[in-house]
């Protein structure tokens, strides 16, 4: 039997993979910030790595949710995601409007 939190486990299946993928995305984000947004980095093209890691994070979230949460939980997540996205768009507009003044 797989260890708890690993893929294949009955206990929070895939949590360790989700954490791993989030960490890899954070690493690329740190490199982007450290290079002041430049995509060129000694470790490779950061835009390509960023896209790759975003895909890996989305896959690990989808896997984790499908393996561990109920339809009711999934509906709550969808509502929360929509609400937060709307809030982010509002904040973005406020910042851009303030900058335009």
For each residue, the residues with C-beta under 8 A, 3 or more apart:
1: 9 10
2: 6 7 8 9
3: 6 9
4: 9 11 12
5: 9 11 12 13 14 15 16
6: 2 3 9 13 14 16 17
7: 2 13 14 16 17 63
8: 2 13
9: 1 2 3 4 5 6 12 13 14
10: 1 13
11: 4 5
12: 4 5 9 15 64 68
13: 5 6 7 8 9 10 64 67 68
14: 5 6 7 9 17 18 60 63 64 67 68
15: 5 12 18 19 64 68
16: 5 6 7 19 20
17: 6 7 14 20 21 60 63 64
18: 14 15 21 22 57 60 61 63 64
19: 15 16 22 23
20: 16 17 23 24 60
21: 17 18 24 25 53 56 57 59 60
22: 18 19 25 26 57 60
23: 19 20 26 27
24: 20 21 27 28 53 56
25: 21 22 28 29 50 53 54 56 57
26: 22 23 29 30
27: 23 24 30 31
28: 24 25 31 32 46 49 50 53
29: 25 26 32 33 50
30: 26 27 33 34
31: 27 28 34 35 41 43 46 49
32: 28 29 35 37 38 39 46 50
33: 29 30 36 37
34: 30 31
35: 31 32 38 39 40 41 46
36: 33
37: 32 33
38: 32 35 41 46
39: 32 35 45 46 47
40: 35 45 46
41: 31 35 38 44 45 46
42:
43: 31 46 49
44: 41 48 49
45: 39 40 41 48 49
46: 28 31 32 35 38 39 40 41 43 49 50
47: 39 50 51
48: 44 45 51 52
49: 28 31 43 44 45 46 52 53
50: 25 28 29 32 46 47 53 54
51: 47 48 54 55
52: 48 49 55 56
53: 21 24 25 28 49 50 56 57
54: 25 50 51 57 58
55: 51 52 58 59
56: 21 24 25 52 53 59 60
57: 18 21 22 25 53 54 60 61
58: 54 55 61 62
59: 21 55 56 62 63
60: 14 17 18 20 21 22 56 57 63 64
61: 18 57 58 64 65
62: 58 59 65 66
63: 7 14 17 18 59 60 66 67
64: 12 13 14 15 17 18 60 61 67 68 69
65: 61 62 68 69 73 74 77
66: 62 63 69
67: 13 14 63 64
68: 12 13 14 15 64 65
69: 64 65 66 73 74 77
70: 73 74
71: 74 75
72: 75 76
73: 65 69 70 76 77
74: 65 69 70 71 77 78
75: 71 72 78 79
76: 72 73 79 80
77: 65 69 73 74 80 81
78: 74 75 81 82
79: 75 76 82 83
80: 76 77 83 84
81: 77 78 84 85
82: 78 79 85 86
83: 79 80 86 87
84: 80 81 87 88
85: 81 82 88 89
86: 82 83 89 90
87: 83 84 90 91
88: 84 85 91 92
89: 85 86 92 93
90: 86 87 93 94
91: 87 88 94 95
92: 88 89 95 96
93: 89 90 96 97
94: 90 91 97 98
95: 91 92 98 99
96: 92 93 99 100
97: 93 94 100 101
98: 94 95 101
99: 95 96
100: 96 97
101: 97 98
